[in-house]
Amino acid sequence: MTIRLPSPLKRLAKSDDGAILVEFGLILPLMLLMLAMTLETARIMWSYQAVIAGVRDASRYMSRVTPSDICSSGGSVTGLTTTLKGIVENDRDDNGLFPPSITVNSVTPSLTCVTGTYRVSPAPVGQVNANITIQLPMGRVLALFGDEISSITTNVSDTTRIIGQ
């Protein structure tokens, strides 16, 4: 049994002019997903590196302004919280370092006194922890292919030896 097509349909059945367009339409969602993932990954890495640099600067600042005898004389570094948060978030001219999609939720300094055979015993060691949230603008595009990821929350920390003033 042979199906006979009318002559205009025979011409379309033999032509493959639209095949490339159909193939592109099938591949386009995958290409959009790859583009969205690449852009979001690059943004997250850039943002995370900027926060790491800010936390490292805050840690260095804390190591300089905290007295080196804080362990023996007693004291705390919690009074530096506001200053350290400003160092993490802003440059020296008080301009914001991060785009609006990055939020520094909290910055927490801590102090540990390590005993041992050091020049100063116990040796003061400071740590700065920052909790950040990164909003993902392309999360809606990723929602087309699965779960929507609107933000990522993580902690960044840096530890340094307190050397004093």
Long-range contacts (C-beta under 8 A, 24 or more apart in sequence): 29-144, 29-145, 32-141, 32-144, 33-141, 33-142, 33-144, 33-145, 36-138, 36-141, 36-142, 37-142, 39-138, 40-136, 40-138, 40-139, 40-142, 43-101, 43-134, 43-136, 44-134, 44-136, 44-152, 47-98, 47-99, 47-101, 47-102, 47-134, 48-134, 48-154, 48-156, 50-97, 50-98, 50-102, 51-88, 51-98, 51-102, 51-104, 51-130, 51-132, 51-156, 52-156, 52-158, 54-87, 54-88, 54-89, 54-97, 54-130, 55-88, 55-107, 55-128, 55-129, 55-130, 55-156, 55-157, 55-158, 56-158, 57-87, 57-88, 58-84, 58-85, 58-87, 58-88, 58-107, 58-109, 58-128, 58-130, 58-158, 59-126, 59-127, 59-128, 59-158, 59-159, 59-160, 60-160, 61-87, 62-109, 62-126, 62-128, 62-160, 62-162, 63-126, 63-160, 63-161, 63-162, 63-163, 64-163, 64-164, 64-165, 65-165, 66-111, 66-124, 66-126, 66-162, 66-164, 67-162, 67-164, 67-165, 68-120, 68-124, 68-162, 68-163, 68-164, 68-165, 69-120, 69-164, 70-111, 70-124, 70-162, 71-111, 71-113, 71-120, 71-122, 71-123, 71-124, 72-122, 75-111, 76-111, 77-109, 77-110, 77-111, 77-126, 78-109, 80-109, 81-107, 81-108, 81-109, 84-109, 84-128, 85-130, 88-128, 88-130, 101-134, 101-135, 101-136, 101-137, 102-132, 102-133, 102-134, 102-135, 103-132, 103-133, 103-135, 104-130, 104-131, 104-132, 105-131, 105-132, 105-133, 105-153, 106-130, 106-131, 107-131, 111-162, 123-161, 123-162, 124-161, 124-162, 125-159, 125-160, 125-161, 125-162, 126-159, 126-160, 126-161, 126-162, 127-157, 127-158, 127-159, 127-160, 128-157, 128-158, 129-155, 129-156, 129-157, 130-155, 130-156, 130-157, 131-155, 132-156
